[in-house]
Amino acid sequence: MASFDERFGPGLWVSVVIATYNRQDILRRLLEQLDDQTIDASHYEVIAVDDGSKEDTRARLADLKTRYALRIDRQTNSGAAVARQRGVELATGKVIVVVDDDMQVRPTFLEKHLEKHVSDTTVVLGRLRPDAKLADMPLFERFYARVLAEKAEAFAAGKEQVRGHHLYTGNVSFPRKLFLEAGGFDAQFRALEDEELGIRLEKAGATFAFANEAESLHGSDWTSMKAWMARAYRDGVYQAKVSRKHPDHPESSPWRHLPNLNPVSRPFMALSLAAPAATSLLAGAAIRTAAAFDKVGLEPVAIAGATFVYGIQYYRGVRQETGGVGDVMREYREFKRGIALLRSGERGDASAWRTLTEGIREDHRMIRFYADKYDAREREEEDRSTATVTATGGSAFSLAGDAVKKIGFQLMIAYRVMRFFRQAGLGLGAQFMSRSIRHAFASDVHWDAELEPGVVIVHGFGLAISYAAKVRAGCILFQNVTLGFGNDPETKQPGAPLLERNVHVGIGATLYGPIVVGEGTKIMAGCVLSRSVPARSIVEAPVPQVGARAPARGPTNRV
């Protein structure tokens, strides 16, 4: 095997990135342990990003002296994902190691990570081992430790292969270039941002390895049961968000757990989805009961109780993000159908063809929905055509008819064909369709842009849609709309817009950067937007200033 010098060359090999919040003393312990690494200090740096702690971390640790280059940056409180993204952008090492601020590491920690980096696409998951003082920690921390230990044992024994959705930021490393190419952390995720990143790394071609010896000891200063229950609820909310963002990755679906649940607890999880308010009281009673068992030394029973409570809170969060009971049933059916297709071996062209045809039908259904809602002329024409329906049941408002008459629908059909080629593994065909769209509609739509079924384009020309843009069902895009790649003006995080459901974007609007436009928002014509907006907002461009022109000056009239 090549030496580190041969693999990584001169200069910095590693940048350690740590997001921290109100943990100056614990962070100091970690930074001191990183000073004792077996690789030379000239080959690594550490960047800690203070996510708006109450006390300035940089000032508190000003007396700390390290052999390696240490930088402590500070930002307004924006979440761990933004803090880690900031750290990676400041980093200059070839490999990024991300570790949580409450971890402890051994002198060989960085060396063992580097040993696993055998290519430019390797992502390494290190082992999380519970602190020796774990027995003195709250019940919920022991619950998490057991879950992590079981997964680590499966990885170490080769019983399970590491995948993107397994990624956690407590102990992971990846090539900086691969991270940036995949788009980095998604700022909209205030939980499970690591899992969502792992899925995109996998899609970008990453290979995953488990480093059992690159372990970190996981302690915690969490003591609030209430905060833990809120965290479990938030996990459910964001698991539904991850699944919605990556519908082609069933391993990220919150529904994947239901078939494997204990038959006794399964009805309670279903009740959490159907009546989340009622099960909130049940969860509170159950966790108090589990704590009582723990006090009398019945830890296995207490852990089982904590698992039960976590499930209730998790599926209450899933229900919150998914919507009503009908939405829950629909998404669960879609999940089961997707699993059935995978088990039947339907992949490649067959699966891509189904996605193509169903996407076109849903686009057309949404066109008709909005036509009935907004366009009185089309309703009148439809009324007239109803009387002349042919014997075969066809009408002027058939899918084929709208495909001929509506340019925006033609563009969406071309987009669906482009995605068909991409899903079927025909990259050249996808690129050819992208160029065809550019010439036929004067629109530049990347083949990696994700437009869910049920998107409507009006007029269908002048669009520019980045490869990283995502548009949810029910959205309407008018002509000359741009969804562009750019940097957040504050965090400098790169990315492209995500339009949640039923967003309407008016003529000539320009949206760019890693922004999230909340559900039901209307972006009026001519707007330039580089910041996220909440659901059901109205975004308007400045009103043009109108003034009187100076009197016209013509040639002098002469007799």
BELVENLIN-V347667 format. One record per pair of residues at least 24 apart in sequence whose ideal C-beta (glycine too) atoms are under 8 Angstrom apart, sorted by the first residue. I is the first residue (numbers start at 1). J is the second residue. Records with the same first field share a line. If there is no record, write none. Layout:
I: J, J
This chain:
1: 118
4: 39, 43, 114
7: 114, 117
8: 43, 94, 95, 114
9: 94
11: 43, 92
12: 43, 44, 45, 92, 93, 94
13: 39, 43, 44, 93, 94, 95, 114
14: 39, 43, 44, 45, 93, 94, 95, 96, 97, 110, 113, 114, 173
15: 44, 45, 46, 47, 87, 88, 91, 92, 93, 95, 96, 97, 176
16: 44, 45, 46, 47, 96, 97, 98, 99, 110
17: 47, 49, 84, 87, 88, 91, 96, 97, 98, 99
18: 46, 47, 48, 49, 87, 98, 99, 100, 101
19: 48, 49, 51, 80, 83, 84, 87, 100, 101, 169
20: 48, 49, 50, 51, 53, 57, 83, 101
21: 50, 51, 52, 53, 77, 80, 83, 101
22: 53, 54, 55
23: 53, 101, 102, 221
24: 53, 55, 57, 60, 61
26: 101, 102, 219, 221
27: 57, 61, 101
28: 61, 64
29: 104
30: 99, 101, 102, 103, 104, 105
31: 61, 64, 66, 70
32: 64, 66
33: 104, 105, 106, 107, 109
34: 66, 68, 105, 109, 110
35: 66, 67, 68
36: 107
37: 68, 107, 108, 109, 110, 111
38: 107, 108, 110, 111
39: 110, 111, 114
41: 66, 67, 68
44: 68, 93, 110
45: 69, 70, 71, 91, 92, 93
46: 70, 71
47: 71, 72, 73, 87, 90, 91
48: 72, 73, 87, 101
49: 73, 74, 75, 83, 84, 86, 87, 90
50: 74, 75, 83
51: 75, 77, 78, 79, 80, 82, 83
52: 76, 77, 78
75: 491
76: 490
78: 187, 491
79: 187, 190, 193
80: 169, 190, 193
81: 185, 186, 187, 189, 190, 193
82: 185, 187, 491, 493
84: 169, 185, 193
85: 184, 185, 187, 491, 493
86: 491, 492, 493
88: 176, 179, 180, 184
89: 492, 493
91: 176
93: 176
94: 175, 176, 177
95: 173, 174, 175, 176
96: 173, 174, 175, 176, 179
97: 172, 173
98: 169, 171, 172, 173
99: 169, 170, 171, 216
100: 169, 170, 171, 216, 218
102: 218, 219, 220, 221
103: 170, 171, 216, 217, 218, 219
104: 131, 216, 217, 219
105: 215, 216, 217
106: 215
108: 213, 214
109: 214, 215, 216
112: 211, 213, 214
113: 173, 211, 214
115: 211
116: 173, 209, 211, 214
117: 173, 175
118: 209
119: 207
120: 175, 177, 178
121: 175, 178, 205, 206, 207
122: 174, 175, 206, 207, 208, 209
123: 164, 167, 172, 173, 174, 178, 198, 201, 206, 207, 208, 209
124: 172, 173, 174, 208, 209, 210, 211, 214
125: 155, 162, 166, 167, 168, 171, 172, 208, 209, 210, 211
126: 171, 172, 173, 211, 214, 215, 216
127: 152, 155, 156, 171, 210, 211, 212, 213, 214, 215, 216
128: 152, 168, 170, 171, 215, 216, 218
129: 215, 216, 217, 218
130: 217, 218
131: 217, 218, 219, 220
132: 217
133: 219
134: 219
137: 219, 220
138: 222, 223, 225, 228
139: 225, 290, 291, 294, 302, 303, 306
140: 222, 225, 228, 306
141: 220, 222
142: 299, 303, 306
143: 303, 306, 307, 310
145: 218
146: 303
148: 218
152: 210, 212
155: 210, 212
156: 210, 212
161: 208
162: 208, 209, 210
163: 198, 202, 208, 251
164: 195, 198, 199, 200, 201, 202, 203, 206, 208, 249
165: 195, 198, 199, 202, 249, 251, 252
166: 195, 198, 208
167: 194, 195, 197, 198, 201
168: 194, 195
169: 193, 194
170: 216, 218
171: 214, 215, 216
173: 214
174: 201, 206
178: 204, 206
180: 494
182: 206
183: 468, 494, 495
184: 493, 494, 495
185: 493
186: 245, 495, 514
187: 488, 491, 493, 495, 514, 516
188: 241, 498, 514, 516, 532
189: 238, 241, 242
190: 234, 238
191: 231, 234, 235, 237, 238
192: 235, 238, 239, 241, 242
195: 242, 252
196: 242, 245, 246, 252
199: 242, 246, 249, 252
225: 287, 291
229: 283, 287, 309, 313
230: 313
232: 309, 310, 313, 314, 317
233: 313, 314, 316, 317, 320
234: 317
235: 313, 314, 317
236: 313, 314, 315, 316, 317, 318, 319, 320, 321
237: 317, 318, 320, 321
238: 317, 321
239: 314, 317, 318
240: 317, 318, 321, 322
241: 321
243: 331
244: 472
245: 470
247: 334, 338
250: 335, 338, 339, 342
253: 335
254: 314, 315, 318
255: 331, 332, 335, 336
256: 335
257: 311
258: 332
261: 311
265: 308, 311
268: 308, 311, 312
269: 311, 312, 315
272: 311, 312, 313, 314, 315, 316, 319
273: 315, 316, 318, 319, 325, 328
274: 319, 325, 328
276: 315, 316, 319, 320
279: 312, 316
280: 316
282: 312
283: 309, 312, 313, 316
286: 312
348: 424, 425
349: 424
351: 423
352: 419, 420, 421, 423, 424
353: 420
355: 419, 420, 423
356: 416, 417, 419, 420
358: 453
359: 416, 419, 453
360: 399, 412, 413, 416
361: 399, 453
362: 453, 454, 473
363: 409, 412, 413, 416, 453, 454, 455, 456
364: 399, 402, 403, 409
365: 454
366: 454, 455, 456, 473, 474
367: 402, 406, 408, 409, 456
368: 397, 402
370: 456, 476
406: 460
407: 441, 459, 460, 461
408: 456, 457, 458, 459, 460
409: 457, 460
410: 440, 441, 460
411: 437, 440, 441, 443, 445, 457, 460, 463
412: 451, 455, 456, 457, 460
414: 440, 441
415: 445, 451
418: 445, 447
419: 447
421: 447
422: 447, 448
449: 483
466: 496
467: 496
468: 495, 496
469: 496, 497, 498, 499
470: 496, 497, 498, 499
471: 499, 503
472: 498, 499, 500, 501, 502, 503, 519
473: 501, 502
474: 501, 502, 503
475: 499, 501, 502, 503, 504, 505
476: 503, 504, 505
477: 505
478: 505, 506, 507, 508, 509, 525
479: 507, 508
480: 507, 508
481: 505, 506, 507, 508, 509, 510, 511
482: 509, 510, 511, 512
483: 511, 512
484: 510, 511, 512, 513
485: 512, 513
486: 512, 513, 530
487: 513
488: 513, 514, 515, 530
489: 513, 530, 531
500: 535
